[in-house]
């Protein structure tokens, strides 16, 4: 009986963890989508910046 309760608690905790991860990912996706177009470089712009040494590092 105690093992069953422990297993159920672990499953619930795992499900809540999974739900939180999904919620965080959805929020991050929403923030990216809502960002101003000028603030978010296109994929090509990001690649050009990376390979031309203008990636902002250093």
N, C-alpha and C positions, 0 to 999 in steps of 0.2 A: 504493500500500500504506500509506504513512504517513498519507495523507488518510483512508483507511478506519479506521485505528486511532484517529485523532483524532475522527472522527465517532462511533465506538463509545464512546469515552471520554465525549464530550459527552452522548450518549444515556443512558449509565449514570448520569452525574452528575445529569442532569435527572430521571431516574426516582428516584434517591435523594432528591433535593430534594423531589419530589412526595410521596414516602413520608413524609418528615419532617414536611411540612405537614399531611398527613392525620393523622399520629400526634399532633401538637400540638393539632389541632382536636378529635380524639377525647378527649384528656386534658382539655381545657378544658370540653368538653360533660359529661364525667364529673364534674368538680369542681362544675359548676353543678347537676347532677342530685343530687349527694350533699350539697349545702349544706343547712343547716337551713332549714326553711320560713320561720322567723321572720327569718332573715338575708337572705333574698332577697325583695325586694318583688315583688308581682304586677305584671303589666304595667299594670293600671289604677292601682295605687298609685304606680307610677313616673311615669305620665302626670300624675296629680293633683299629685304633688310638683313635677313640672317646671313645670306651668302655674300652680301657686299660689305659685311662688317659693321653695319649700322644697327645692330640688334639692341643697342642700349646697354650693353654690358661693357663696363670698363671705360 
